[in-house]
Amino acid sequence: MPVEVPAATAVVTAVTVGFVAGGGEHAGDGSDDAIRHGDYVLVATQDLTTVYGAVYAFSCSNGATIVKRLGLYRGNRALLSDNPKHKPITRYGLEGIVMLGRVYGVYVAPGQVRWV
């Protein structure tokens, strides 16, 4: 099924996935659909409309870029990992985190994108 991608989706950015200092962990659960540490993702930088369940790229105050799903945790807005090993980032952990835009795809190979 084709995915409607905003015209602003031209930014390709390297993503260090996971809210961990150092390490090479990834946010996925081991499935082929997981976005992994170091993946390149297509980010619509002008798409800052928040949709629960959608995936977004965020810049952290420590310089890392993370990719998380926007959702609810205990009734509050949170950044969620698809990997249950990683705890949600709640309002107390959101200080210094800036939304870069919505993630629409993962660069797989030349000319190949896996839509998120």
N, C-alpha and C positions, 0 to 999 in steps of 0.2 A: 504494500500500500504506500503510495507517495506521501511524503511528509511536507507540509507547507512550512517553508522556512523564510523568515523575514529577510528582506534585502540586505539588512545590516549584518547578516551572518557571513562575514568575510574574515573575521579574526580567527586565526589558528594559534593556539597557545599551548605551551608545554604544561602539563599538569602533574604536580606532585600530590598524589591523592592520599588523604588520611590526615587527621589532625594529630600527628605525632612529630616530635622533634627528631630528625634523623630517621634512621630505619628505612626499610624499603617495603613496608606493608602496603597493601592496597585495600580499597574499600569493598571490593567484591567478595562474594562468598565462594569463589572458586569456579563459578560458572563462566562459560565463554562470553556471556554478555557483560561481565563486570568491567568497569573502568579501572584500569590498573595504574600503579605508580609509574609516572613518566609518559603515559599516553598523551597523544595530541588530540585535543577536542575542538569542535567547532562551537564557538560561543557567539551568540547574538548579543553584542554589547549594548544595543539600544533596547533590548527586550528585558526590562526590569519589572514587568508586571508579575506579581507573585501568584503562582498557581500551586495549590497544595498537591503534592505528588510529582511535580515537575523537578527536573534536575538543573542545578545552577552551579556556576563557578564563583568562588569567593577568594578574595585576597586577605591574608592574615597579617597582623602587625609584625610577625616574625619574618615576613617575606615569602612565606609559602603560599602556594595556590592550592585550594582544595575544591573538590567536587562533592556536593551533597544533595540529597533530596529534601525539599521543603515539606514539612509536615507538622503534625501535632504530637506532643509528648505530654501526657498528663494534663491535657487541656490547654497547653501553651505552645506557641510557635517554637519550632526547633529545627535544627539541621540534622537530618537522619542519614545514617550509613545503611547501605543494603546488607552489609555484613553485621550480623548480630553481635559479633565480638566487640564492636565499637559502640560506645555509649552515645546517645544523642547529645548534640551541643545545644544547650538551653540558653535562655536569656542571660544567665550569669556567665556563660562562656562566649557570648557573642561580641563582647567589647573588643574593638579593634578589627572586626571582620567586616569587609565591604563586599557587597555583591557586584560581580563583574558583568553578569548577564546569564541568560539561559543557555544551557548546553543542548545542542540539537543532534550532535553526532560525534563519533569517534573515528579518527583517521586510522584506517587499517593497513592500507598499502597504496602505492601510486594509483590514483583514480578510484579508490575504494573507500567508502565511508559507511560505517554501521550506524544507523539512526537510533537515537535514544528515545 
